[in-house]
């Protein structure tokens, strides 16, 4: 099993040098305490917990999985104890509101922690991870009483939360859902139906689980406009906050699945379970978007976590494993063969992992900081940040999980046949990672969100916000050394704008043109977005090298990785450009019955 | 679990209409009996066995896996019985030499069977599959006595064979292997050492297993020139052919792995086991190449098998699953939503699977028929066919497994969250498929073989053999309707030749330039090779449509799929072209210690 060492140097680089977070937080009321020193200290402490407590449980979780019985779900050996420690150390409440007992640290620090927890043990991390969305939803849409009753314990980690959307016949298309909510005399609702794929939906870590459930009121309109949102606790909560009797929600079974075995994916039966309306009637889906956006950024983090985890495992192996000689003569003449890191293709795979991981880290952390600005900035700042988040969230979710899966597979490939063997832990990363392209909206759903709602829906305005940032970066950094990055990026940015316009026009006469271009367009957008962060990092690295009198190798590696990204990964946009313009005809013309004979 | 229906119509199209196999076999002494009627009948009979017997055991094999004990390995429920039936029905001996009891059918028919068996149950198929290589090796390099003693029972399927190359410290770099062979007084050798990753290395299906083992004679030169090849039966064989005492080879354990759970991946301990030299001393690796080439084509077949298997599962689901409305208005107005096959991106994934599967089928079957020409053609024909096989085998192995893995993942993606759940059987395909890019030489190894040995090693001659075929096809089919295929292909062919030259020149001054380009070059070559087969199929489909008076929808679908391939998949060569020319610098410049901080 690969060991995990949190990449604190690189995390610090992104937080302090790329995002200059302290400077930003000084301008955000409530976050002034988040200084570089404090953030570094918290990250280092979190790193220790992830390395020492969570990572050793990662393979255990995969092998044992969760066990279901009538009484509930037993999590793998050590999971419960690790959770207790996590809560005791205050990690659960790190980035939550102080009003309900949170520590009020920025979202950015929360995502730093999410990355590290996820690299150490993604399946475990989903238990506390799901709570964040529940907290956000209740914070935004709950009544003062609901906040009082649920938020404090969700934030402390005494309870966890879930998100109950999917039913067996509907996932992406929530308009089809059937779970019913019928008014009780006491103002609560009786929730009846079955939900599936509920991550962390049942477990033995806490005394209560707070389910956030989508259901239909009687006589609600059909489709997405007839869905309301409810809080349904596993155990009813008395008015004094103590636990009452068991509510009518039970875990009927858990799924056998490809990966994330340590996390229980529950089928939940709601049998006239007591639920409490949250937000306005029939507006549940709108309220749920808060939850879903948080979850999408969290899933983007999963991509990053697996990139880093797989890269670390593969790098150790590539330095250690001896096979064949370098094409340019022995590099380990005294040994029987050279370490495989001398071979160009092994390096290509390692650098692909590294470039995706470090680029995604900058992208993801930036996104998290936008969330902080939405929460604490001025109205105008918040609006701008929210617009950027709207554009970038589907890109981050789909692009980081697709490239995360690629990176995880490179890790297996570098190990050769050993990569396929469970003991080494590399194939688990592929299996755990595979879900990330599916849940919280598949890649296809993100792509439709991006091109339909975000690009065309805003008449290109949301995109311009970001391309203007690219423009600024390129304008401000155009001397000879920066040009290999900024000139290329600038041209790509113009191409991106042009393509968006072109697809938009085609879509006006035939909406299938947008759908046909969507996934290629999203991936293309992802490569350019990452190029922006790589160009930015390259510019900073160059400045640091110029300023530094001491060790500059970190920054030199950054520049080399940026070069690799621009020369080896960004060119993937060329094919994507051609295929996104290939038109709907080659996809739509074939009649259903002619797909197979 | 997806049902499997053998794609007999498409298999027949490739065998009879694309390859015109009957016509070819009429010219090959010994294969005259292989008429269209007979081949169709055999394929149909094989299809039944795969659909009815093997496919129902596929998920069982995955869930149960193999069980190891001191006494040996127990295969999953039903595997043994299915094997007995397979042997009784004569499938094991189908394409083997009549001199030792084989049915003397062409290799092509063998690979048709391999595809179907593999789609139905790849893990099971590896038990008989590994025997083919052992048979080939003994046929080519064995003494008459060895053939007498081992071939008949391997061919009948009474015994199975294996290929014992890998040791824990060496896989790709066999020069490092340590297993020793010391001469016994009776002319045999005492084999001592440990081999790992031996597929089908131990099982309960047959009374004996014939291991083909690489080992070193005393005082053999170091490296690859000191390796010899031995036959090591699990149970010693008496002179009369009956089984004697147990030989000193034992299965120490089996691996826990990502997929192909139904096949035992054995660690074999050789403890002065009796072995028999096969072929000349110290030339074992050369002899083993026979085996390896067979195995590489067999692994290419694995890619095809999983493409087809995943496509079939996904297609049924895409027609059945209702979610959202078509962007151009309801297509299933009476239902609550449209089947997801109306959505462009779902179609893109399905067509990608379909185009890879059908293109690969033509490519693979062609390769198998080349093998038949090598075996039975005139000296000149055999030489030409062998040259083409040399070039195309590494392309087929790496390209079909890489795209097979992509196709398998599309299958999961089309299922959404359900794709991740074991019950549906789609994620098993991804896990089973993942090994194909690793064993029998990783993608990286194939790429070095292609660019180093085959392209540069032949001074481009091997490539010209194939590009001349492309040229011929394009010259002969250049009217308006064919041009969208043949014009594009022709230009790509010129580009391919130019790139090969360019990389060759760069490699002369720096061998790392070849290594740096290798995998992109291989994938690029794969897309063009498949374009050749798609262009050829399109030309034939057009002719058939022009000729036919009846149902032409099969050929229309072929044309539409060809169009899809040329417009949506072939353009991937554009990015590959850029990145293969990106130079070694961005890969080689980073010092080992700067990959992580």
Interface residues (C-beta under 8 A of the other chain):
Chain A: X7 X9 X10 X166 X169 X170 X171 X172 X173 X175 X176 X197 X255 X256 X257 X258 X259 X311 X312 X315 X319 X322 X323 X324 X326 X327 X328 X336 X337 X339 X341 X343 X344 X345 X346 X347 X348 X350 X351 X354 X405 X409 X412 X413 X416 X417 X419 X420 X421 X422 X423 X427 X430 X431 X434 X435 X437 X438 X439 X442 X443 X444 X447 X448 X510 X511 X512 X514 X515 X516 X518 X519 X553 X554 X556 X557 X560 X561 X563 X564 X567 X568 X571 X572 X573 X574 X575 X576 X578 X579 X582 X583 X584 X586 X587 X588 X589 X590 X592 X593 X594 X595 X596 X597
Chain B: X7 X9 X10 X166 X169 X170 X171 X172 X173 X175 X176 X197 X255 X256 X257 X258 X259 X311 X312 X315 X319 X322 X323 X324 X326 X327 X328 X336 X337 X339 X341 X343 X344 X345 X346 X347 X348 X350 X351 X354 X405 X409 X412 X413 X416 X417 X419 X420 X421 X422 X423 X427 X430 X431 X434 X435 X437 X438 X439 X442 X443 X444 X447 X448 X510 X511 X512 X514 X515 X516 X518 X519 X553 X554 X556 X557 X560 X561 X563 X564 X567 X568 X571 X572 X573 X574 X575 X576 X578 X579 X582 X583 X584 X586 X587 X588 X589 X590 X592 X593 X594 X595 X596 X597
